[in-house]
């Protein structure tokens, strides 16, 4: 149960940070959690071999993945 809560909090943080970097505004708590979790998975899968090992680089890869997911969501919504 604690792992789920930590995952949701970190996913929300990553989604919020990616929203600030990409568009300058948040997308709401639920969408930030979804974008953060999906983006973390995408970033982990995509950037695992490209970035060096370490917690900071893992976090950077997750944020980059969340930004990628945000970009795809914005294309679908037609914002940018």
N, C-alpha and C positions, 0 to 999 in steps of 0.2 A: 504494500500500500504506500509506503514511504517513497519507494522508487518511482511509482506512478506520479505522485505529487511533485517530486523533484524534476521528473521529465517534463511535466506540464509547465512548471515554473520556468525551466530553462528554455523550453520551446517557445513560451510566451516572450521571454527576454530576447531570444534570437529573432523571432518574428517582428517584435517591436523595433529592434535595432535595424533590421533589414528594411523595415518600412520607413524609418527615419533616413537611412542612407539612400534608398532608392527614390522615394517620392516626397519625403519631407513631412509626411503625415501618417498616422496610424490607420489601421483598418478595422479596429475594434478588437476586443479581447479574444473572442472565439476564432475569428479569421487569423489573428496573430498567432494563436496557438497552433492552428492547422498549418499555416505557412511555416512556422518555426519547426514543427515536427517533420513535415514533408521535406522542407528545405534542409534540415539536418540530415535526413536520410540521403537525399540527393547529393548534398555536399560530401558526406562521408563516402558515398559510392564513387563520386566523380573525382574528388580531389585527394583521395586516400593515397594514391601512388605519386601524386605531384608534389605534395607538401611534406616537409620533414615531420618526424614523429614528435609528439609533445602535446600537452593540453591546450596551449595557446593556438597552435597550428590547427588542431582539431576544431577548436571554436571558430577560427577564421574560415576553415572549410565549410562549417555548418552555416555561418553567416553568408558566405558566397553562394551556397546552395539555396538558402532562403531568398536571397536577392534574385537568383535565377528563377525560382518559383514565382516570386512577385512579378517579375518581368513577363512571365507566361500568363499569369492571371490578368495583368494589365492589358496584354494583347487580346485576351478573350473578352474582357470588359470593354475594350476599345478606348481606354483612357489615353494611351500614348502610342 
